[in-house]
Amino acid sequence: MKTFRTNRWTALIVWVLISVLAFFSLPDLGQLVRDKGEITLPDHVQSIVASNLESEMNGDQGSTYDLILVFDEESEVALSDDQVAEIESIIQSLKNEKEDLGITSIVNPFENPEIKEQLVSEDGSAALVQMSVRQSYGTIDEVREAIKPFVDSDKMDVYVTGSDLIAEDFTKTTEDGIKKTEIVAVVFIILVLIVVFRSPIVPVVSLITVGVSYLVSMAIIAGLVQHVDFPFSNFTQVFLIVILFGVGTDYNILLYTNFKEELSREANVTVAIKNTIRSAGKTVFYSGIAVFIGFATLGLADFSFYQSTSAVAVGVAILILVLITLNPFFMSILGKKMFWPSKRFVGHGDSRLWGFLASRSVLRPVVSLLLVAVFIVPILMLSKGNVHYNDLLEVDDGYSSKQGIQLIQDKFPSGFSSPASLVIQFDEPLDTQSMLTELDQLTDAVGKVDGVAEVMSPTRPTGEKIHELYINDQTNTVGTGVDEANGGAKEIRAGLFEAEQQLSESNESDIDHIQLLIDGTAEAYQGSIALQDAVSQIASGVSEGANGAAEIESGVTSLSTNLTAVSAASTELYSVYTQIESGLRTFSETFTGAVALFDQGMQNMTAVQTALEEFLNENPQLASDPAVIEALQNVSGEAEQMNQLSAQLSGAAQELEQALTAFREANQSLNQVNQSINELNAGADQLAEGTRQLQGALKNGAEGAQTVESETGKLGAGLSQIQSGQEQLQSGLQDLQGQMNVLQEGLLASTEGLDELSAGLENAEHYLGEVSQSTSAERFFVPGDVLESDEFQEALTMYLSDDKHTARLTIILEADPFSAEAMDVVREIQETGEATVKGTVLEDSIMAVGGQSAVNADLRDVANGDFLFTATIMLGAIALFLMVITRSIHLPLFIVGILAVTYYTSLSITEMISGSLFGVSELSWNVPFFGFILLMAIGVDYSIFLLMSYRETEGDPLSAIKRASRHIGGVIISAAIILGGTFAALYPSGVLTLMQVATLVIVGLFLLSILFLPVVLPALMSVTNKLSRWARPSKKEE
């Protein structure tokens, strides 16, 4: 006895020391969840690959928090100018503190019209500011607190949100929920234990043992998480609490009830304790082992979130150890006082309900099973099996992060709150012309996926095509240039044709005019000789002075006659000169116009040739097209011919310039002749005057005659010079006529060549028009100068990594990013992307789809796969363990089948309750898994209670199951009530997942304790027994 008590005290001391050590070593569990509790998917899934690629894109900046500042005008009217100014002021203040706040990028929604269209709501009442902050700055909560002072505004509502903040606030919501759950669970357990045992001491003892189990196991789990990266999540602590406090209390009820029953039969407390441990302790041990196996199998899961629940196995192991070693201490110290003030030491009473149900099921097994089927089949058929992946539903409505996301979903496209991204990485740079064309093809293919609203990429920074950078638009531009060149060619042809006509009309007449000029000049020269003779005669008469007035008068008359002839010849000559001058001036203007038109034609022809060559350089795939080749050859031939004609025109222009120069000199000489004639006329007048005044003016007459004679000589010399110039002009014009004939022939050939060129350009224009209308021409092509421009390079920086080997396509979905529809869309995006690059240079690239929708899609695949695998392992392990302890095959199979039916029925009922009470008809994605694990572990617990009682009951199997059901039914119902109440403590947490899990477990406990264990299991055993009896006579007959 003394040794027994000593061992009990030793156990107490050991557990006290372990508890103290655990208490002081326990870290901040909230921070532990933030550091180690993030849901991580396997590295090979698409969203993780995409996330890693995007992290590489950030380069030296490292990982960042992506935040959204939401500015909202609550009155639903457009933001005023003052509000816009304040937003821009806030942005500027953040930029000023960029380095101190760790901000790597910030986007002003009012920076340009394209960004405004994306980041300002359609009604103008809300604006978004996107920003990224280095994670090295601190925790996401520290980042939020640092930013808050800069964004506070009394002119509008401001929300700071983002996926990282949603996750943080989800953790806070869970932490708050855990605190509420702990308090509610403890209060509920105390009240229930007081009611059951009618003693205030039993609840205290039970809470001490369970509390020690929780404290020690939580410290061990935290140590494993910190030092060996044991899987951990924000649900680990929750399930550890409800399982340890719920199942631990159930085990204590079984132990304390059995101990009280032993005290009614055995006065010796030590013997009563040994009997309790030997009987109820064995049941607790087996039940604990079953629960331990169930949770331990979760460690085999591939999904870390599911693995984190395996920590409950550690808690169950510690719980069994504490209950078996520490409970005996309190039993031995307190004895019967443990149940004070109760003085009746009797065991638990039989359950009439279980006795009635088990008896009727054994008596009418088929009817009982049919009635159960009638109850559960409609429920199972009503199940939709839909789950949601929207973590936003888990966050308390009071957090601004949730309010901000909800506002974005209300005022912006559904998919804008959490865009998807397609990330592609290749061995070669992606900023070349050919690679950008491939990326645009990928962008176009993704944009055509049903459910995609918009795609932004390196080639479409704002989500819209840059039409000027597509071949069809460029072809249209070239076609327009060809059309203009064709029009210019036609104008050249018309001008050259007109010049040819003018040349053919003017050549002969101009030569004829020159001949008339020469003839007139010869006549004038002859007249000047006669004039000179007459003047000589006058001079001679005056000199002699003896011939008398009659001779003088005769000479004067002859002089007047000759002067009249000379004057007429000079007048006619001047008239001819005037006509020639006018004709040459007209010809010169025509020739100048022809040269100008020819120069314009040469420029247009050069432009056409240059345009065609640039077009072929930019579009090498058209270089082999016959129509394009023919057009280019025509243009080149005509350009060569026009170069030759240009040289001929230059020579002709020089000859014409020489002729015009000679004509100007002749015209100047004619002007001198006219002046001499005028002087002669003056001299004749003087002579006439002298004749009338002969007597007094012979001296003056002699002087006048000498003057006339002198000037007449000048006239002959001038006319001789004129005749020489005219002959030079005639010779030059004759040479020019030969050149003009050649020019005329060249112009005629040019007009014919331009006709061919025009036809070729029309063919090219028609071909280019067909190319521009072809779908094959809707390809992206960026010219080199555009590619190197600062504006285009800035756009590339947004979507390409620094080394240009990784590109990101930002994808806005039409559906809610958290919906199942969005998950299906991202899967189709992945398939479309892989199909698009197949057979191209990007076929060997690494491609993955990221974003919240992609994470949820991967989460669904991983969770569903792990669920099936883990459930199979868990049920198999439980079945094997039950076979070992029951030494039966069919009973464990019955239990596993009952648990499975209970689970699916509870799942369907939970869907209905969630839709009615919580307003969400879809279950959270992890509820089916957690509900299955918990219900299997708890259900096998109660099944072992019943099976162990069945094994200890004597008699035939059917009688034994009826008595065992009646005997243990009350314990199971009490345990179900306590455990159900413990799970009900999850409702005040406000976390949707926890409330749905609690509902599923409570419904399952109710079905197990009222329907399946007392009705279905005895009915199945009865059917098996009857089949066995029917089989025995047939064997004897054989």
Secondary structure, 3 states (H helix, E strand, C coil): CHHHHHHHHHHHHHHHHHHHHHHHHCCCHHHHHHHHCCCCCCCCCHHHHHHHHHHHHHHHHCCEEEEEEEEECCCCCCCCHHHHHHHHHHHHHHHHCHHHHCEEEEECCCCCHHHHHHHECCCCCEEEEEEEEEHHHCCHHHHHHHHHHHHCCCCCEEEEECHHHHHHHHHHHHHHHHHHHHHHHHHHHHHHHHHHHCCCHHHHHHHHHHHHHHHHHHHHHHHHHHHHCCCCCCCHHHHHHHHHHHHHHHHHHHHHHHHHHHHHHCCCHHHHHHHHHHHHHHHHHHHHHHHHHHHHHHHHCCCHHHHHHHHHHHHHHHHHHHHHHHHHHHHHHHHHHHHCCCCCCCCCCCCHHHHHHHHHHHHCHHHHHHHHHHHHHHHHHHCCCCEECCHHHHCCCCCHHHHHHHHHHHHCCHHHHCCEEEEEECCCCCCCHHHHHHHHHHHHHHHCCCCEEEEEECCECCCCCCHHHEHHHHHHHHHHHHHHHHHHHHHHHHHHHHHHHHHHHHHHHHHHHHHHHHHHHHHHHHHHHHHHHHHHHHHHHHHHCCCHHHHHHHHHHHHHHHHHHHHHHHHHHHHHHHHHHHHHHHHHHHHHHHHHHHHHHHHHHHHHHHHHHHHHHHCHHHCCCHHHHHHHHHHHHHHHHHHHHHHHHHHHHHHHHHHHHHHHHHHHHHHHHHHHHHHHHHHHHHHHHHHHCHHHHHHHHHHHHHHHHHHHHHHHHHHHHHHHHHHHHHHHHHHHHHHHHHHHHHHHHHHHHHHHHHHHHHHHHHHHHHHHHCHHHCCECCCHHHHCCHHHHHHHHHHECCCCCEEEEEEEECCCCCCHHHHHHHHHHHHHHHHHHCCCCCCCCEEEEECHHHHHHHHHHHHHHHHHHHHHHHHHHHHHHHHHHHCCCHHHHHHHHHHHHHHHHHHHHHHHHHHHHHCCCCEECCHHHHHHHHHHHHHHHHHHHHHHHHHHCCCCHHHHHHHHHHHHHHHHHHHHHHHHHHHHCCHHHCCHHHHHHHHHHHHHHHHHHHHHHHHHHHHHHHHHHHHHHHHHHHHHHC
